Amino acid sequence: MSDPLIIAGREFGSRLFLGTGGYPNRKIMLDAIAASGAEMVTASIRRISLAGDDESLIDLLADRAKFLPNTAGCQTAKDAVLTAELAREALDTNWIKLEVIGDRELLYPDVEELVRATQMLVTKGFVVLPYCTEDPVTCRKLTDAGAAAVMPLGSPIGSGLGISNPHLIELLCMRSPVPVVLDAGIGTATDAALAMELGCAAVLVNTAVSKARDPLLMAKSMRSAVEAGRLSRLAGRIAKRSYAEPSSPRLGLVGT
């Protein structure tokens, strides 16, 4: 079955995006990317060597996956836009995962600055994928501003708490005119599968894989979970009932 993910006109066979931070070493990171089947990987621009004087993440990831730089650490729209422009010039990509953080402890997005930065970057020709709260109003404002996809958190970054508000995520997916990529909070494969069953177009995972006891095995697990969750969503779950419903006919029972 052909079921590609399409963002800004680009097709992806995998609906799993993978982060590159926190791995024990680069070999494990590369092996995990291969095992995950991810076609999109992301990293903070601050972690990338842009001077070309050593082997950077860009060199390591060449021909493995599409690279999605992000503006992690930025706290204002101005800083985020400048960081994105630096990435475009150095890395020759107009795709950007936009992060504008309003609270350094909670790592929650600053919605006002995020919307402003999205508007500015879209005007400058960027394909913007903003990391945001799971608020449908915020996501609507971001899509109105021209975001190519929205990336709501399931729970705080790196928490492993899973999806704290599945009802809102499902509503968001039903109403969003652009793909919804669940970002942040995934702890295990069941969280990833649930995100897909709720209607998310894709899932971004980092800490759950990089900090797992066996990152390679967890990457494989996430790949299978995203695929299973997507198939389950397409198949359509049965209606929930408050009483039992036999799957076998009552006719033909002994004594009837």
Secondary structure, DSSP 8 states (H G I E B T S, - for coil): ----EEETTEEES--EEEE-SS-SSHHHHHHHHHHHT-SEEEEEGGGS--SSSS--HHHHHTTTSEEEEE-TT--SHHHHHHHHHHHHHHH---EEEE--EEETTTTEE-HHHHHHHHHHHHHTT-EEEEEE-S-HHHHHHHHHTT-S-BEE-SSSTT-----S-HHHHHHHHHH-SS-BEEES---SHHHHHHHHHTT-SEEEESHHHHTSSSHHHHHHHHHHHHHHHHHHHHH------SS---SS-STT-TT-
